[in-house]
Amino acid sequence: MITLKNIWKEYPIDGEELFVALRDVSVTIERGEFSSLIGPSGSGKSTLMHLIGLLDKPTRGDILIEGKNILEYNDDEISSLRNEFVGFVFQQFNLINKLTVLENILLPTTYTRKKLSYNPTQKAMEIMERFGIASKAKSYPNRISGGQQQRVAIARALIMSPSLILADEPTGNLDTKTGKEIMKLLAQLNREDTITVLIVTHEKDIAAQTKRKIEIVDGRII
């Protein structure tokens, strides 16, 4: 589904000096995978995540989405593809406190240019019911628990029916019990809804729960 070929990512520092974040990285994510991207701080995993999530472009190399080189797309086309193709889940939840739970979940639908084949509000309510947070639809994020906030974030990631869920340290702000519940939910989405899930983490016990581990050290896949 996603192929990165010979990816380099370099950042200029101190004039002409370059910091190399990724070094000739090639990796493929197949449709339906439940995978993790693991590496210590400074390994390049966040940079690689941004490229997979279409949030950034490489210095050199190619990124193929279902065989199409997205580097040939303009910025508007990449933005539209990102909104429809990938759903993001973050450690900090990234919810907007002035919006209700329902409004947060519906937010991605307000940015799409395509005509949706479903009623977004109805779909949001169905997801909330499935996640056990339907009663919180009119609540605000700062009035619900961390575990509930992360469920809202996952629901928001699902509202556009993405092919990929990209979860960045999704259990990092949760206690152990709630973290296990969130991992169980992500695994369930992968298994029952055949959604590709990639979890970015530095925790070995989290990576061990996925079916495939992609390890990165010093900007290289090892």
Phi, psi and omega in degrees: 000318179231129177230127173252126183242119173049054184275130170239141173225118184235144178235131177287135175223145176051057177080251186267351180289144181244137170261124182263109181274324178229137185237101173052052182274129173231127181204148178235135173250118181275152177300134177088001180289152169239096193234165174230147172248112188239143178180157179287172175302136180083005183281340184107003184292324179293321177298316179295321177299318180297326178287315179297323180277005178061031177267349182208167178242149180283161173290317175217158178109181185231145174238118182250128174249112183049044175087353182258130181282108185288348179287350174272354180274154173276174186299320179295320179293321178294319179298317179295317179297316180300317182296328184263333188269324187233138173249131184259140172232127187244158178300321184271007179073317178057042175268156181260114188293338180276354176254146176291170176304312179299316181295323176297316182295323183281350187308313181300332181289341180281347182258352184280149178260348182270154178282124182280143182270009182217165176275112186301319181295317178298317179295319179299318179294323178295319179294316180298321178298316179297323183272358179075026181235017182300327181290348182261009187306321183262002178280167177254149186307323182283003178250006180235167185287167179299318179296321177292321177299319180290328175294322175298317180297321179291320177299318177298320179295333184270344192298333180266011181053056183288160174278335186228133167256121179250108187250115183263106181047056188295343180252004188298330182255017185241154174289168187302314182297313181292323177300319178296323179294320180292319177296321178297320179294317179296319178295322179295318178298321178293316185285314187270330183253001181051039175271132176290131181235128174236119181256124178263124187205161171249001184263122183295326181290331175288314180299326182294342180276353179265164183277341180216135177248128174250113185256134180235133179220130178052040174079009180233142172285127181247000000 
